[in-house]
Each structure stands twice: as structure tokens, then as C-alpha cells.
Amino acid sequence: MTVRAESLTAFLSALLVALGTPEDHAATVAGLLVEADLRGVDSHGAHLMALYVSRIRSGHIRPAAEPSVIADDGATVHLDAGLGLGQVAGLRAVSLATERSARHGTAVVAVREATHLGALGAYTQRVAQAGHIAMLFQNGPTFVPPYGGVTPIFSTNPVSYAVPTGAEPTIVYDVATTAVAGNKVLLAKKRGDPTIPPGWANDEHGRPTTDTAAASVRHLQWFGGHKGFGLGLLVELMAGVLAGSSFGHIEHTASPLHGDERVAKGFTLLAIDPSRFMPLEEFRGRVDTLVREVRASARAEGVERIWLPGEPEHETRRARLEHGIPLPAALVEELNGFGRDLGVAPLE
């Protein structure tokens, strides 16, 4: 099934409102989920509604919660998201980071007791579009062991950065520090894909597998082995330890649910104003020059194009705005099932 972005946004928003979410919060979450689908990041789009519905119904996500300020020192702000919808806290952090970076040259916003943010690139891209460099770190439930270990201590621990450009598309990098985000494995199962790429996951016994049915989201691998683990550890330090949120294997806050069912996440957003080093337009021009040099590189045999971070998503967004967003039949049925339960008209 293919749906227009506007229809999907309205449907997801209606589901959230029916679950007791304030209309402005519902519009924020629905908009960011559909933005992920538009950009081809399907693992972080409408697919996530099942998780959010479950968490709201169980009381572990508080859909009306507003972020509150713990400490504000100008260039640094510490927030408590109160286990509200992560996207609400995420956009609050974006607003604060861009405002404070413009005022002070750099800003750090650390948030504790957040929940799932969705695709991190949505936040760093907004900061970059305001003319600032952004970096974002988020941790989460414990189901990934350290490199060489077997005890789950980490999540997929994603990291994102974005850089403003001039004539070129905004550079947006957004990846899990594991070989793949766990939601990609879950979405492959939901689509009924028989196989997944090698290196994504192991089975429940820790053996590498490409069999989608056998793949375990609790047995993901770090990308690049110890190198990915090193970055994952940085995310845990920045998003969990520094933000005052849960981190590691042992719970360090009073949040409900522990281990791989943990709801509370921490995240930290950094923003840098490049105009403190040179005029912004000069900076944008220098970035564009580097982008053109990368594109002009001699290509390896069989490579048709060298892509910059964010370019595939930019092009997918253009195509899906024109032709619609493709949704797997199983996902449509799942969403419409929620609609039937909540009295929301079906997705068409």
C-alpha cells in the first residue's frame, strides 16, 4: 500500500490523540515519524507506533509530560523529560541548542528520562538548517554486550551529526554504533523478508545468521568490531552518564522497567556556531567545496556514484513526496488494528 505523507501524518496523530496525547504532542510525534518514512528510514517511521501504543497503554510513556529544566547555565541546559514522548523533548532540545549556540558560540543540552526519539537525523538536520553544526548521542535499553563480552550492557547507541551547507544538500549522518539498528531486524521480520544481510545479527545462541526468522534483536554486533564498541561507549558516557539518565547494566534512576525493557533513555545534543570562526557563508562555501571534491573522486570499479551522508535520504524524500510512502501490508493491518481499537478511521 502507498499512502500520502499528509494522510499518514493525520492518521498517526489521531491514534496518539485517542491514547490521551495532547494534540500538539501528537502532531509533533506523527510528523517526525512520517518524516523518517519519507526519507526512507522505515525502521524509525510508522513502524514504531506499535512500540509507542504499547508503552502508552502500559503507563510507561506519559504522553502529556512536558520537559522541565533541572539546570540552566546559559550555554548548558539540563532537562528532565519526565518519560514523555521523546520527540517532544527532542525538539525542545533543538530549540534550546540553536538559541544558546547563537548566543554563546556553542551549546550543550543534556536530557534525562526521555523515551524513544525516533531517527536522530531529524534533530541534527534542524540544527544544521539553522546554520549550526550539530552532534547528538542517545542510549537506551540494555541488550547489546560489550565487544568480547556476553552480558548485555548497551543499546544500539546511535549517534548523529549534521553540518550546514550552501548549494549542496545538508550533510546528515545518523547511524547505530551496532552493525544495524535493532528496528531494522524487527521490520525485516514484519515484512516477511526471508534473509537479512550478513553481519547484522546473530541467532539466540550468538551464531552469525542471515536467516531473518532466526536473527535475534538481542544479539546485534558492533560495526567494525572494537571500533564500533568504542563509539558506543562514548554514546553511553554522553547520553547516560553525563545526562544523569539510566546507563549500563544496572539501573541508576527510578524509571520503570529495567534491562532490555527499559523505557528511560538519555540524550545529549551539542551545537556549534561556525560564524564564531568565519562568516557563515564562507563556512558554507568551504563545506560545499569539500563535498564537490568528494564527489569528483575517481570511483572504484563498479561504483556509479559517491554518496555523501544524507544524500540518499534527500532523494528518497523527493520521490516519496511525489509518489507516496510504501507501507508493508502487515504494517498497514497493524496500524488499522490500533485504529479499530481506538475508534480511528482506517488508513487509506
N, C-alpha and C positions, 0 to 999 in steps of 0.2 A: 504494500500500500504506500502511496505517495501523498503527503499532505503539505499544505502551505504552512509557512512559518507562523503566520498570524493565527490560523486555526489551531495549531498545536499549542501555541502560547496561551490562547484563551481557554483551551480545554484543561491544560495542566494547572492554570491559575484557578479555574473553577473547582478542580479536585482539592486543591490546597485550602481554598476558602471553605469548602464543605467540611474540611477536617478542623476548622476553627482557626485558620490562619488569617490574620488581618489582610485586607485587600492589597495594601501597598507591599507587604512582605511577600504575598503570593505572586504579585506581578514581578517582583524582583527575582524570585527563585525561578519562576516559569520562564522568564526572559533569558536568564543565564543558561538554563538547561537547553532551551531551543537554540541559543547562540552556539552551544557546543555541537549540537546536531547539525547546524548549518555549516560549521567548519569541518565537519567530518569526524569529530571526536565523539563518535556514537556511544562509546563506553561511559561518557560523562553527560549524556543528554537525557532524554525522556526515560531511558532505561533505568535511571536512578530513582524514579518515582516509587518503585516497589520498596526500596530501602527507606525512603522518607515516609511513606504511608505507614509502614511497619513501626518505625521509630516514633512517629507522632501518636499513633494509636496506643502504643505501649507506655507513653508518657516520658520517653527518654529524649525526645526532642520537644522543646517547648516553643511552639510556633509563634507565640506572641511576644517572646522575650526580646528585649532591646539591649544592645551592648551598653555597658556602663563603664565610666572612667575610673580606673584604680589610681593612676598617677599620670600627671601631665607636666612635663618639664620643657615644653616648647618643641624642641627637635625630637624628643622621645615621648611616646604616649603608650600607656599600658591599659588595655581594655579587658573586661570580663564579658564574654558573650552570653553567659547565663544559659548555655545549652540551647540557644535559639538556633534558627536556621542559619547555616554557615554563610550563605550568600549575603545575608543582611549584614553580618559582621564584616564580610569581605569588602563590600562596597563602602562601608563606613571607614575601614582602614585605608582604602584607596583615596577617599576624600581627604582624610587627615594627612596622609603621606604626601599628597601633591601640594596641599596647602602649606604644610610645615616645611617641605623641601624648598618651595619657592621663597619662604620667609628666612630660612636658616641655611640653605645650601644643601642640606641633607636631612633626612628624617628616618626614624625607625618606629614602627608601630608593632607592638607585640600583643597578641591576643590569646587569652586562656579560655578554657571551657567553651570552645567553638565546636561546631559539628561539621559535617562534610561540606567542603567549599565548592565541589564540582571541579571543572577544569581551571587550573591555576592561571593559565594564559589569559583568561578573560580579565583578570585583575591587573596583571603586569602590563597588558596591552593598553588598558585605560590610562595607566600612569604614563606610559611612553607617548600616548597620543596627546597628553598634556605637556609634553616636552621634557620629560624626566626619564632617567634610567631607573629601572625597577628590578628588584630581586625578591622572590617570595619562597618561603620554605613552609611546609606543613607536615606534621607527623600524624599518627593515627593508631588504630588497633594493633595489637601485638600478634603477628602471625608469621613473621619472617625472622629466621635465626641469623646471627652474625655470620660472617664468612668463616667457614670451617666449623661452625657450631651447630647444635641441634635444638637449643632452647629458643622458642620464639621471644624476641625482644623488640623488634622493629616492625614498622608497617612498610608499605612501598615507598614511603618518604619522598614525595615528589618535590621538585624544585623547578622554578620558572624564572626566566629573565626576559626583559623586553627593552628595546633601545629605539629611541625616536630616529626617524629618517627624514629625508626631504622628498624627492620624487619617487623613491623606492618604497615598497610596502614595508610597514613596521616589522622589525625583526622581533619575533616572539618564539622563545624556546620554552617548552613545557614537557617534562619527562618524569617518569618514576625513576628512582635510582635502582629499583629492581629491573630485571630484563624487560618486564612489561607490567603495566598496571593490572591489578587483580580483576578489575571490572572488564578488561578485555577478554579474559578467560571466561568469566561469567556470561558475557554477551555472546561469545562463541558457542557456549552450551545452549543459550536461549535460542540462537539462530539454528541450532542443529548442525553446525559445521562438524564434519567427521574428524578433521585434524586441525591442529594449531601449528604454527611454525616451530622448528626446533629451537631449544634454548629458552622457551617461555616459562615452562613449569616442569616440575617432577610429579610423579604419582604419590599416593599417600605413604609409600614406603621410601620415598626420597630418590626414586629412579627416574632419570630423564625420560620424558614421553612426548609424543606428538599426537597422541590419542586424546581428543577433546573430552570424551567421557571419563577417561582415567586421570586427566590432569587435575591437580589439587591447587586451589587458590591459596591454600595454606602452606604450599611448598614452592614458592616462587624463588627464582635465582637472581642474584645481583648482576647487573650488567657489568661486563668487564671484570668479573670476579672481585678481587680485593679492592679494585679502584672504585667500583660502584658502591661497595660497602663503605669505603672511606667517605664518599659523598653522603651516603645515607646516614652515617654517624653525625656528620655536620648538620644535616637537617634535624636530627633528633636533639642535638645541642641547641640549635637556634629556635626551633619550634616548640620543643617540650621543656627543656631545662630553662632557657632564658625567658620564655614566655610565662613561666610559672604554671604550666599545664601538666597533664599526665605525660610520663615518659618511661621508656624502658619496660621491663617485665613486671615490675612492682608498681602498683598504683600510688601516686603521690598527691592526689587530690581526692575529694569526697564524691566525685562523679559516680553515677550509677553505671553498672556493668563493667566488667574487667576483661582482660585478655583480648582474644580476637573479637569479642562482642563489645569492646569499649566504644562508647559514644564520643567522649570528650577528645578533642584534638586541640593542638596549639598551632599557631602560625605566626610568622614574623615577616613583615613587609618592609623593605628598605627602598628609599628613593633618593636619587642624587640629581641635583640640578646642574646640567652641564654648562649652563650660562655663567656659572661661577668660574669657569676655566677659559671660556672663549665665548663670543657671541653665539647664540643658539643656532642661527642659520649657518654659521661657519661649521659648527659641530655636525649639523645635519648633512652638510655638503661633504664633510670628511667621511662620514659613515657611508654615504652614497658611493663615494669613490672606492671605498673598500669593498662594498657589495659588487660594484662593476668589475673590480679586479678578480674577485672570487668567481663571478660568472664567466669571465673571459679565460679562466684557467684551461689549459689543454686537458681534455677529458680522457679518462681511461677507456680502453676498448669496450664497446657495448653500452657506454653511458651516453644517453641522449641529452641530458640536462643536469646541471649542478644546481641543487635547490638550497636556498637559504632557510633557516628556521622560520616557520610561519608561512612560507610561500604556498605549500600545498593546501594549507587550511584557507588562505585567502582565495585561492582559485576554486576550491570546493564550495566556499560560501557563495561566490558569484553564481556558480552553476545551480546550487540548491535554491537560492532566492528566485531564480528564473524557472526552474523545473520542479521544485518541491523537494521535500525531505523524504527519502525512502525509509520506511519502518518495517521490520520483520513482522510477519503475521502473528507470531507468538507474542511479540511486544504489544501489538495493537489489541489483541484479545486480553492481555493482562491489564492494559490501561482501561479498556472498556469494562472489564470486570470491576475495577475500582469505581468506575462511573456508575455502574448499575447499583453497587452497594451504597453509593453516596448520593444518588439521585441526580447525577450529571448526565446530560445528553451525550450519546456516543460520539466518538471521534469520527469525522467523515472527511 
